[in-house]
Amino acid sequence: MATAQIPSVGRIVHFVSAIKDPDDSTAAPLPVANLAALITAVNPVPEGATRTARKAAEKNQKVSLTVFAETKVTFRQNVEYDEAGTVPGTWHWPAPMPAEDGA
């Protein structure tokens, strides 16, 4: 059984690029794609949360990201998690890489 990952500063994740950059109305549209991103901040879990609520909040926490496109680096704040990785403007964990034969 896989252990749930918890977002923390320095972790590498995927950012689902938006069709149009919501922070820059003059920018050219970006193709929808998974872009490499680095977590630079994690929004805190509310004080006094129950253990169950804390675990749910840790999994779905909003984060700040540095997003790396081929020719551009952007910064995003309060980015929501999308486990499926299909909603533009969200982040998700990269899929695990399969083991190579003979490894």
N, C-alpha and C positions, 0 to 999 in steps of 0.2 A: 504494500500500500504506500502510495506516495505521500510525503509530508507536505503540508501546505506551506507555500513560500510566503514570507512576510517582507513587505517592501522596506528597504533601508538605504541610506545614503551610500552611493557608490555602486549599486547593483545595476547591471545592464538589462534593459528591457526593450520591448518594441513599442513604438508610437505609430498609431494608424493615422497616416497623413490625411488631412482634410482636403476636400476638393478645392476649396478656396480658403486661403489663410484668413481666419476671422479677425486677426489682429492687424491686418494690413490690406485695406480694400484696394490698394493700387498694385498689389503683387499679382503675378501671373498665377493661374490655377496650378496646383500640384497634382500629379497623378496619385490616385489612391494606392498606397503601398505601405508595407511595414518598414519603418525607418529605425535605425539603431538609436537608442536613447540611453542616457545616464541619469539615474535618480539623484537629484541634488538637494532635495528636502522632502520630508514626509510630514504631512499635517498630523498634529498630535491627536491621540485617542482621547475622548472626553474624560475628565477626571471623574472618579466615582462610578465608572461603568462596571457592570457586573462582568464576571469572567466570560460568560457566553457573549455578551454584547461587545466586550473588548476583542475577543477572537474574531467576531464578524467584522468589527470596525478595522482591525489590523489587515484583514484580507482585502477589504474594499476601500482602504484609505486613498484619499486624493494625494497626489505627489506633484512636486515640481520637477521638470525634466530639462536637460539639455539635449536637443534633438539634432542628429547629424544626418543631413541629406548629402548627396554627392558634391554639391557646390555651395552649400549653405548650412550654417549652424543657427538654430533658433532656440529660444528659451520659452518654456510653457509653465504656467502655474495652475494649481488646482485641477490637475488632469485626473479624470475619473478612470477607474479600472473597468475593463470589459473582458471577462474571461474568454469569450469567443473570439475576441480580436477582430471584430468586423465593423465596429462603429467608428467612423472617422472622428478624430480628436480625442481618442482614448488610448490607454496603454494596456499592455498585457505581457505576460512572461513569454519568452521565446520557447518554441517547442523543443523538447530534448532531442539531441542528435543521436541517431542510432549508432550502436557500436559497430566498428569495422570488423569484417571477417578476419579471423586470425589474431585479434587483439586480446 
